[in-house]
Amino acid sequence: MHNRAVMKGRDRNAPCWCGSGLKFKKCHYNREDQKRENPWDAVAANRKAFNQKKCWAEEVGLGPCQGSIIRAHTVSKGSNLRKIAKDGHVLQYGASIEGIRKSGGKLSVKSIGINEASVFNGFCAYHDQTLFSCIENEPYSGCPDQNLAVAYRTLSRELFGKDAMAELKTILRGADKGHDLSAQISLQALIGELDLGNAAARRELRATHDALTDALVHQRPAALRSLVIEFDGRLPFMFAGAWSPFTDLYGAPLQNGYVDELLEQVVFASFAGDPSDFICVSWRDTPRAPGKDIADQINELSGDQKAKFCLQFVVKHIENIFFDPAWFSLLNQGQRDLLDGLAFDGVDGLGAPPAVALKPDIEFVLPQAICSTWV
């Protein structure tokens, strides 16, 4: 069926059925006869949007911006990434459409230089220095100021990414050129769902980001609560990420994701110290915070289980995790299959809770937790 037949007898100047806001004659009229677009244009558009420059601390009460926008590292390069790098490179799961296509529908790890890993153009030189000096230039000790700083930077990057995803909608609207009406309707419905989910995630992240900004402005680090876990050796992975958890460590529901529900986030970050390494789990100090439930479950694990569960949980939920190439190369097939499955399960554009379960019976060569501190 053609669009012309569907719109027969209707005003071509009426809004298009797809919801783009354009007139039908400027949008889907004769769409099935138009030349198909290059699918990689959407990938390039998203990459361009993510490279836009903006200081997230501008005009929020943290002082005026000074200097140019810099390439900020969410996972600190010098104090964290360099400790696990080999020849200046670490490994990361690639979630690009191109990479998934080349690997036959699977996620694969790629080597990335530490100068490029975990960067985004999110802060001016002044705010990057003043806000994050406590984690870039001081040994990590798990103090509230450090935990708030890393959570704020992590949330800024997550919100930055969601804003970049919103830019994809315009490009994707044209991805059904050259297809019949049935395919057009299916694709536009999918785009609508993706946009709805992304808009909800942006709204939730913005609420948490605003709360953390207020805590920084008024110097109230206690607005964020944390569990800091210390290990007796080097962690072979470094990460920083935040997400809205639908389920806990064992798959039990924590949040429903209803339309009128403002989801809470949990923040996970790791730090390479000397001689100890740390994992910090943080959440806003609100009633029934899901992050507190997850932290309680992690704290109840034995010392040799904490790093293993955190590794699996983080691989399952965030992409901003980097691995020591030497450690990763020694993983056996069972270990690789589990991490590959967890990483791929987290790639879900519609926001559905991942289904792959954590497996306590699969061992990894990881240090033992020796101390847990509530902050």
N, C-alpha and C positions, 0 to 999 in steps of 0.2 A: 504494500500500500504506500502511496506517495503522500507527502505533505500537502501537495496541491489539492489532492482529493479530500484530505481531512479538513482543510480550510476552505473548501469550496463554499461559496455563498457567504463567507465571513470577510470582515474588513482586514485587508492586508496590513493596515496601519494599526491593528489591534496588538496588544502585547503578545509576544510569542508564548506558546504553550509550555516551553521549557523552563520559564521562570527567570530568564536572563535579564528581563527588564527592557529588552530591545523590542522594537516592532517586529512582527512576524516576517515582513518582507526584508528586514535587515538581519534576520537571524536564521531561522530554519526553513524558510521558503526555498524550495528546490535544493535542499541540503543533500539529498541522495545522489544528485548529479554533480556535486562539487568534488573537486580534487581532494583526495585523502591527505591529511597532514602527517608530517613526520612525528612519530610517537616520542622521539627523543627531545622534541622541542619542549615538552613538559618538564623533562629532567633538567634541561638547561635553564628553564625559567625558574625552577625551584632553587637551583644552585645560585642563580643570580640574585634571587630574593634573599637567600640566606647570607649572601655577601654584602648586603646593604649595611651601611654604617649608622649606628645610633647609640647614644649613651643612655643607658637605662636609669642613670642617677641624675639626669638633667631635670632641674626645676622641681625637685621633690623635697627640698629642704636639706640637702646634703652639700650645699655650696655650689657655686657656679662651675661649669665645665671649663677646663683649661687644657690646651694642647689638642692634638688631633685624636680621632678615634683609633684605638690600637687593636691589635689582634690578641684578645684576651684568652688565656688558657683556663678552661673550667677545671681540668685536672692539671695541677701545677707541673710545669715542665722540669724545672731544676730539681725541686725537692721530691717529686714523685716519679714522673715518666723516665727521667734519666737513670733512676735506680733499677729499672727493669728492662732497659733498652739494650739491644745488641747492635753495635755499630751505628748508634743513633736512631734505631728503628724499633718499633713495637708492632704487635699484631692487633688487628681489629676486625670484627665481623663486618662484611660489606652488605648493606641493605639496599643498594641501588637496584633499579629495575634492570639495568644493563648487566650488573654482576649476577643477579639471580637467573637471568636468561642464559648467560654463558655457562653457568654451572648446572644447567638442567633443572631449574626450579629449586635449588638449594642455596642456602647462605654459605659463603666461604670466607675464610679469613684472608686479609690482605696486609701487606707490610706498609707502614706509614711512618714517615719521619717524625720525630718528637716536636719539631718546629711546626708541623702542620696538624698534629693530633690535638683534638679537643679545643679548637680555636673558634672564636666568633667575634665579630666586630661590635662588641656590646658596651664598651666603656671608653671614655676619654682617658688620656694619660693621667690626669689629676685624680679622678675618681678610682681608677684602677690601683693607683699607688696608695691613696689614703684609706680606701675601704678594705683592701686585701693584703696590705703589708703584713698584717698579723699572721697570715698563713703562708705568705711567700717568703718572708724574711725572718721568721721566727720558727723555732722547732715546734711541731704540733704537740700540744699537751692536753687537748680536749677541753680547754676552757670555754665558757659560754660565748665570749667574743669571737673566737675562732669558728665555733660551730655556726653561729649566726652569719658570719661572713661567707663561709663556704656554701651555706644554704641559700643565701641571697644571690650569690653568683650562679649557682646551679639553677635556681628558679628563673633567673634572668635568661639563661641560655635556653631553657625549656620553652619559655614564653616567646623568645626570639624565633625558635623553630616553628612554633604554632602559627605565628604571624606570617612566616615565610610560606607555610603550607596554604594559608588563606589566599596567597597570590596565585596559586595553581588553578583556582576555580575558573578564571577567565580563559586560560590556555586549554583546560580540559573541556570546556564547553564546545570547542570546535573539533574535538577528537572523533565525533561521529560523522564527519563529512565523508560522503561516498558510501554510506551505509543506508540500508532500508529503514523505514519508519519504526519497525519493531526494535531494531538494534538501537536506534536513536533514543527511543523511550526508555529502554533498559539502562543505557549509559547515563542519560540525564537523571534518572532516578537514583543511580549509584552516586553520581556527583552530588546530588542533593543530600543523600545520607552522609557522605563524607564531610560535606561542608557543615551539616548540622552537628555532627560529632566534634569536628574541629572547633566550631564556635563555642560549644559547651566546654571543651577543654580549655580554650582561651579564657573564658569567663571564670572558670575555677582557678586557673593558674594566676590570673590577674588579681583575684581576691586575696590569695595567699601572698603573692608578690607585694601587694599594697600593704598587707599586715606586716611583712618583714621589713619593708621600707620604713614604715612608721616606727618599728622597733629600733632600727638603726638611727633614725633621726632623733628619737627621744632616749637613745641609749638604754634600751630595755631588753637586753639579751635573754632575760628570763621568759620572754614571750615565746621562745623556742625551747623545747625540751629535747634531751638527747640521751642515748645510750652509747657510751664509748667503750670499745672492746680493744684491749691490748694483746698483742701476740708475741710469742717468744722468738720470732724469726721473720724473714722477709716474705711478704706476700708476693706471689708472682703475677699479680694483676692489680691495676689501679683504675679507679672509676669515680664518677660523680654523676648522679642522676636523680630525678624526682618523677613520681608518677602518682596517679590516684588509684590506690589498691582496691580492687573489687573483692579480693579474697586474701586470706591470711597465708601463713607459711604452708599450711596443709590443705588449702583449697576451700576452707569454710568461708562463707560470705561475710564481708565487712561493710560494704556499701552497695546499694542497689543500682545507682545510676539513673534514677528517675529524672524526668524532665525538669521538675522543680527542685531537685536535690543538688545542693552545692557541695561537690565532693571535696574531701580533704586529701592532701598529699603527704607522702612520706619521702624523705630525702636520705639517700645512701651515699657515703663518700669514704674513700680510703686514703691513708696517709703513710708514706714511708718515713720512718724515723731512724734513730740510731741509738741503741740497737733494735728497738721495738718498732713494729708497724701497728697501725690502728685501723679499725672500721668504726665509723660513726653513723648511727641511725638517728634522724631528727624528725620532729613533727611539731606543729603548732600546739601550744598548750590550750586545748579546747576540750570540752566535755566529750567523752567517748571517742577520742581521737583514734582512728584506725592504726596510725603509726605506733601508738603506745601498745596496742595489742600485738603487733608484729615484733616490737622490741622485747616485750615480755616473753614471747615464744623463743626468740633467739637467745635471750638471757638464760632460759631454762635448759638449753642444750648443754651437753658436756663440752669440755674444753677442746676435744679433738673433733667436735662436730660443728662448731660455730663458723669457722672459715669455709667449710664445705657447703653448708646451707646458704651462707651469704653469697658465695660464688654463684651457685645455681639460681638463687632468687634474683640476683642482679642481672645475670645473663638473660634471664627470662623476661625482664621488664625494661631494661635500658640498653641503648646502643652505645653509650659513651663509656665503654669499658675497653681497656687495653691490656694485652698479655705480654709477658716475657717470652720472646721467641724460643729461647732454649727450653724453658719449662713446657711450652705448648707442644714442641716437637717430640717430647717424650711421652705424651698422652697415648694410651692404648685406644683401640677401636671403640670399645665400650664407652670410655670417657669422652672421646670425640663425638660419638653419636649422640650422647646425652646433651652435651653443650650445643651441638649443631641444632638439635631439635628444640631446645629451649630458646635459642636465639631466633630461629625461624618462627617459632610459635608467637613470639612477641611482635612480629610484623603483621599487624592487623589494623587496616585503615578504618574499620568501623568501630574500633574501640571495644570489641568483645573480650571478655576475660580469657587469657591464654589457657589452654587445656592440658598441656604437658605437665605432669607432676614432678616435683623434686624427688630424687631417689637417694635415700639415706644409705643404701647398701653399696653404692658405687663410691670408691675411695679415690681421693686425690692426694698428691704429695703436697701438704700444706702445713704451716706452723700451727701450734696449739695456742688457744686462748689462755692467758694467764691471769687476766684481771678484767672485770667489767665495772664501769662506773656510771651512775646515773647523774646527769648534769641538768 
